[in-house]
Amino acid sequence: MILCRVVFPLAFIMQHTFTNAREPIRGEEGEKIEGSHHNYQDSNHSMDTITSYLRGDTKYSTMSNIRSEMSDRNLGAEEKCNISSGTFFIQSVSSGNNIYIDERVRVMGPNIGVKDNVYIRSLGNNEYAIQSAWLESYVRVPKSGNFHTVNTQTYVGSYERFYITCFDNGDVAFKSKKHGNYLRENGVEIMTYKSSVSSIMDNMKWRLITEGVHEPSPKPEKTYYIKSVYGTYISMNNKNKVKFMKHNKSYERITIRSTCHFLDCDRIAIKSATHGERYLRVSGTGGGRTVGAQTYMGDYEMFYMETRSNGKVAFKSFKHDNYLHANKDKKKLDTSSGANANDSLFTLVPV
C-alpha cells in the first residue's frame, strides 16, 4: 500500500509533465511561438528538466519557467543594435509585403514603386528614424500599449525615434524609444504591440532588403567643419543660434545630410552633428538675411551645394535662391544675393 501511494502520484506528475512539454507554447491572443517548444525526446532539457521538476528545484518549479528558460536559450537577438543608415525595402516576415510611407504608413504588395523605398537614418546613440526615402515623412508611434495605428510626422521628435532589435537570422524589429512598444503588421496597417524580445512574433519582424531599391536615393551623411575664407568656422549651439568661431570643436561639427523630394535628390540640409535635429535656416530672399537654425527641415532649411573648380563650395538656398555668406564686419553668417562673392565660398574640412 505504501508503494502504491508513492508510485501513483509520481506517474501522474510525469504524465502531466510530458503532456505539457509537447504542447505548443502560445503568446497573447493564442499566437503560436515557433521554435520555443520541444518534444521531450529530443530536447536538451528533457530528463534533466523533469528530474529537477520532480525534485522541486526553484528554477523548474513551474512549466512557465521551463518555457521561459527554453525561449531565452534560443533567442539569438541583440537589442539596440547598430546598423548603417541606408535605403531599404522593409519587408514583413509574416506576409512578404513592404512598408510604404507617404502621408500614411501602410503595408502593401512588394515593388509598389518609389514610395516603398524606406530610408533608415541613424540619429546616434543606437537610435533611428524610419522615413520615406522620397519625402520628409517619418513613422510616428502615437501612444504606449497595444493596437495603436502608427502614423507620420514631418520631423523627428521623441515619438519618431526607434531602437532596432537584430536577430541572428538577419530579421529585425523596431521598438519605440518613447513608448517601448513594437511595430506590428496588421493587414494593410502597422499597429503597436508591447512584447518582450523572447515573445516577438513574425508579424513584428522585418527584413531589410537592399537589392532592387529604386534610384536615386539619399546619399550617406558626412560630417565636416565648414571653414570661411576668413579662417573661422560655422558654429551652431543648442538654442538655434548660428555664428562663426575661430576654433573647431564640438559645436562646429556640421553634418551635410542628403535629402530627396521624389526624384530630386540633389538637395541637402546643413545639420548640427552635436545638437541632434537642428538645421540651418534662411528666413527670406536677398542679401543680408541673418541665418538661424530650426529643429525640423522644410523648404527654408534646404540647400543646393555647388562645388567650384578650386574645391570650395557655395550653399544656395532652395527656397530663396540666395547664398550663405560670411559677413566679416558683423562676424556672423548671413546671405548674399549672388554666388560670385569670395566670402560666399567655404571649405569642407573632414572631421
Residue pairs with C-beta under 8 A, 6 or more apart in sequence:
10 54
13 53
13 54
14 50
14 54
17 50
17 53
17 54
17 63
18 40
18 50
20 63
21 37
21 38
21 39
21 40
21 43
21 46
21 49
21 50
21 63
21 66
22 37
22 39
22 40
23 37
24 32
24 33
24 37
25 32
25 33
25 36
25 37
25 67
25 71
26 32
26 33
27 33
27 195
27 199
27 201
28 199
31 201
33 71
33 199
33 201
34 202
35 74
36 67
36 70
36 71
36 74
36 198
37 67
37 70
38 44
38 45
38 46
38 70
40 46
40 47
40 50
43 49
43 70
45 66
45 69
45 70
49 60
49 66
52 59
52 60
53 60
53 61
53 66
59 65
59 69
60 66
68 198
71 198
71 199
72 198
75 197
75 198
76 167
76 168
76 169
77 165
77 166
77 167
77 168
77 197
77 200
78 165
78 166
79 163
79 165
79 175
79 197
80 126
80 163
80 164
80 165
81 126
81 164
81 165
81 166
81 172
82 126
83 120
83 122
83 128
83 164
83 166
83 172
83 208
84 122
85 119
85 120
85 121
85 122
85 220
85 221
86 119
86 120
86 210
86 220
87 117
87 118
87 119
87 133
87 210
87 213
87 217
87 218
88 117
88 118
88 119
88 120
88 208
88 209
88 210
88 213
89 98
89 110
89 111
89 116
89 117
89 118
89 208
89 209
89 210
89 212
89 213
90 98
90 99
90 118
90 120
90 130
90 206
90 207
90 208
90 209
91 97
91 98
91 99
91 110
91 206
91 207
91 208
91 209
92 98
92 99
92 107
92 185
92 203
92 205
92 206
92 207
93 171
93 202
93 203
93 205
93 206
93 207
94 185
94 201
94 202
94 203
94 205
95 107
95 185
95 203
96 110
97 107
97 108
97 109
97 110
97 185
98 107
98 108
98 109
98 110
98 111
98 112
98 116
98 118
99 105
99 106
99 107
99 116
99 118
99 130
99 139
99 190
99 206
100 106
100 107
100 108
100 112
100 115
100 116
101 115
101 118
101 130
101 131
101 132
101 135
101 137
101 139
101 152
102 115
102 132
102 135
102 137
102 152
103 137
103 152
104 151
104 152
105 139
105 150
105 151
105 152
105 189
105 190
106 188
106 189
106 190
107 185
107 187
107 188
107 189
107 190
108 116
108 188
110 116
111 212
113 214
114 133
114 134
114 214
114 262
114 263
115 132
115 134
117 132
117 133
117 134
117 213
117 214
117 217
118 130
118 131
118 132
118 133
119 130
119 131
119 132
119 133
119 217
119 218
120 128
120 129
120 130
120 208
121 128
121 129
121 131
121 221
122 128
123 129
123 156
123 161
123 276
123 277
124 276
126 163
126 164
127 161
127 162
127 163
127 177
128 161
128 162
128 163
128 164
128 174
129 138
129 139
129 156
129 160
129 161
129 162
130 138
130 139
130 160
130 162
130 174
131 137
131 138
131 139
133 213
133 214
133 217
133 218
133 260
134 260
134 261
134 262
134 263
135 260
135 261
135 262
136 154
136 155
136 259
136 297
136 298
137 152
137 153
137 154
138 152
138 153
138 154
138 155
138 156
138 160
139 150
139 152
139 160
139 162
139 174
139 183
139 190
140 150
140 151
140 152
140 153
140 159
140 160
141 148
141 150
141 159
141 160
141 176
141 178
141 179
141 181
141 183
141 192
142 148
142 149
142 150
142 151
142 159
143 179
143 192
144 178
144 179
144 180
144 181
144 192
144 194
145 179
145 181
145 192
145 194
146 181
146 191
146 192
146 193
146 194
147 186
147 191
147 192
147 193
148 181
148 191
148 192
149 189
149 190
149 191
150 183
150 189
150 190
150 191
150 192
153 159
153 160
154 296
154 298
155 277
155 295
155 296
155 297
156 277
156 296
157 277
158 177
158 178
159 176
159 178
159 179
161 176
161 177
161 178
162 174
162 175
162 176
162 177
162 183
163 174
163 175
163 177
164 172
164 173
164 174
164 175
165 172
165 173
165 174
165 175
165 197
165 200
166 172
167 173
167 205
170 207
170 208
171 205
171 206
171 207
172 205
172 206
172 207
172 208
173 182
173 183
173 197
173 200
173 204
173 205
173 206
174 182
174 183
174 206
175 181
175 182
176 182
176 183
176 192
179 192
180 194
181 192
181 193
181 194
181 195
182 192
182 193
182 194
182 195
182 200
182 204
183 190
183 191
183 192
183 204
183 206
184 190
184 191
184 192
184 193
184 201
184 203
184 204
185 203
185 204
186 203
193 204
195 201
195 204
216 260
216 263
216 265
217 260
217 265
218 257
218 258
218 259
218 260
218 265
219 258
219 265
220 258
221 255
221 256
221 257
221 258
222 255
222 256
222 350
223 253
223 254
223 255
223 256
223 273
223 350
223 351
224 253
224 254
224 255
224 256
224 348
224 349
224 350
224 351
225 233
225 248
225 252
225 253
225 254
225 348
225 349
225 351
226 233
226 234
226 252
226 254
226 270
226 346
226 347
226 348
226 349
227 233
227 248
227 346
227 347
227 348
227 349
228 234
228 244
228 326
228 343
228 346
229 326
229 342
229 343
229 345
229 346
230 244
230 326
230 328
230 343
231 246
232 244
232 245
232 246
232 326
232 331
233 244
233 245
233 246
233 247
233 248
233 252
234 242
234 244
234 252
234 254
234 270
234 280
234 333
234 346
235 242
235 243
235 244
235 245
235 251
235 252
236 242
236 251
236 254
236 272
236 274
236 275
236 278
236 280
236 293
237 251
237 275
238 275
238 278
240 278
240 292
240 293
240 294
240 295
241 292
241 293
242 280
242 291
242 292
242 293
242 332
242 333
243 331
243 332
243 333
244 326
244 331
244 332
244 333
245 251
245 252
248 349
250 274
251 272
251 274
251 275
253 272
253 273
253 274
253 351
254 270
254 271
254 272
254 273
255 270
255 271
255 272
255 273
256 268
256 269
256 270
256 271
256 305
256 348
257 268
257 269
257 270
257 271
258 265
258 267
258 268
259 265
259 267
259 268
259 269
259 297
259 302
260 267
261 267
266 304
267 302
267 303
267 304
267 318
268 302
268 303
268 304
268 305
269 279
269 280
269 297
269 301
269 302
269 303
270 279
270 280
270 301
270 303
270 315
271 277
271 278
271 279
271 280
271 297
272 278
272 279
272 293
273 351
277 295
277 296
278 293
278 294
278 295
279 293
279 294
279 295
279 296
279 297
279 301
280 291
280 292
280 293
280 301
280 303
280 324
280 333
281 291
281 292
281 293
281 294
281 300
281 301
282 289
282 291
282 300
282 317
282 319
282 320
282 322
282 324
282 335
283 289
283 290
283 291
283 292
283 300
284 320
285 320
285 321
285 322
286 320
286 322
286 335
286 337
287 322
287 325
287 334
287 335
287 336
287 337
288 334
288 335
289 320
289 322
289 334
289 335
290 332
290 333
290 334
291 324
291 332
291 333
291 334
291 335
294 300
294 301
299 318
299 319
300 317
300 319
300 320
302 317
302 318
302 319
303 315
303 316
303 317
303 318
303 324
304 315
304 316
304 318
305 313
305 314
305 315
305 316
306 313
306 314
306 315
306 316
306 339
307 313
308 314
308 345
311 347
312 345
312 346
312 347
313 345
313 346
313 347
313 348
314 323
314 324
314 339
314 344
314 345
314 346
315 323
315 324
315 346
316 322
316 323
316 339
317 323
317 324
317 335
320 335
322 335
322 336
322 337
323 335
323 336
323 337
323 338
323 339
323 341
323 344
324 333
324 335
324 336
324 344
324 346
325 333
325 334
325 335
325 336
325 341
325 343
325 344
326 333
326 343
326 344
326 346
327 333
327 334
327 343
328 343
336 343
336 344
338 344
